[in-house]
């Protein structure tokens, strides 16, 4: 799952059930995870030999199940990227005020991001604070109203107003870099309040040596001009407000309470030099199809998606440099394989075709899914829905489901109906300000106007399940500990697989295509 926050924590990790308790179906599911998360694949970095081995494995599984190739090159849809690595040892940064310069350690104090497009080599620009940094004039909310951002570095803080839905806040965060570039801003610094940090700064620094990627095709990029993305150590955030007459602690407290925050110019400039190394590479999406059984409906497609890529090799943690990505997201790919098997062997056959999209470069910004959603290998208008699997986390019993996006389209009613037959009610997103709605591949389809859901194990904030999930993120997420040695409840994964299988069948066999709710913000993206 695409990270916005990464780091280490001292939160104790509660153990899930041992693998020895698994059924035969749980064993089958775990075998796929075990192969894809093996050290031999070295973390499945996009464009690496390990990723290619994982892709070959998935293709072999799809072939064995009788799925038909639906890529441009057999099962493969090649995607061209430029890999960009920030060279921190050759980069520098400083805050400039009337009193002089204060150096910032790169990456100890500030981390430069390399996604979206090429980073600028040098920058010297004033700072302006834009509160939450949300541009949503359609619902009467705009943090940038009255602010001059042209030629400036825009500073934003985590969170958002209580009266705007989590889905809309997440959407605005996803779009703001592109929008700011269009307004002439030169970059953005993202701040996180100490209370909203999921996991500490230390591992974000450790991961800063990882490469970023953007599309080789300029037409696919978010911005035509270089744009600087940066993140600041939460403990250093107060530095940006020195001399402004405003206290960062008070601003952070307002953000934590989802109260209004007023933007303002800051009496500082950011002066930076950013060195980067770039190279070309290609990595494929894997696309397979199970043709529908109905002559009239088989030309329409329900997409099941999951990302195959991981983080590859990285900074050693406890002596281990392989970021295996077992639950993020070998588990999701394994689920798609097992769902295909169940659809093949089950009595009910889908009337619409089921398209399996195992995509690349999710960890680099949902790039593989974005490429497929914009340039699908089937007619885009024939895609009726996307059902996405990413880091479902079978680390506690599945008693409810959180299908993110369920409140935006008729798929929510389908999710409720399927859940009712399986005693799996819907639980609302317990942490909407985490941006989970935009952090996986279903969002690429939503941006193209295609209704979509992203499946998570349901739980409520403040429960033991919430603590287990929090501990997993703190101790295992985006680290070498996300490997096949961790305890996992495989039979709970089978239950989720069955739920999504039933969802796929319901959507595929419904006489009507899924539709956006009349009041959904995302209805505007329908083409």
Secondary structure, 3 states (H helix, E strand, C coil): CCCCCCCCCCCCCCCCCCHHHCCHHHHHHHHHHHHHCCHHHCCCECCCHHHHHHHHHHHHHHHHCCCEECCCECCEEEEEEEEEEECHHHCEEEEEECCEEEEECECCCEEEECCCCCCCCEEEEEEEECCCCCEEHHHCEECCCCCCCCCCEEEEECCCCCCCCHHHHHHHHHHHHHHHHHCCCCEEEEECCHHHCCCCHHHHHHHCCCCEEEECCHHHCCCCCCCEEEEECHHHHHHHHCCCCCCHHHHHHHHHCCCCCCCEEEEEEEEEECCEEEEEEEEEEEEEEECCCCCCCCCCEEEEEEECCECEEEEEECCEEEECCHHHHHHHHHHHHHHHHHHHHCCCCCCCEEEEEEECCCCCCCHHHHHHHHCCCCCHHHEEEEEEECCCCCCCCCCEEEEECCCCECHHHHHHHHHHHHCCEECCCCCHHHCHHHCCCHHHHHCCCCCEEEEEECCCCCCHHHHHHHHHHHHCCCCCCCCCCCCCCHHHHHHHHHHHHHHHHHHHHCCCCCCECCCCHHHHHCC
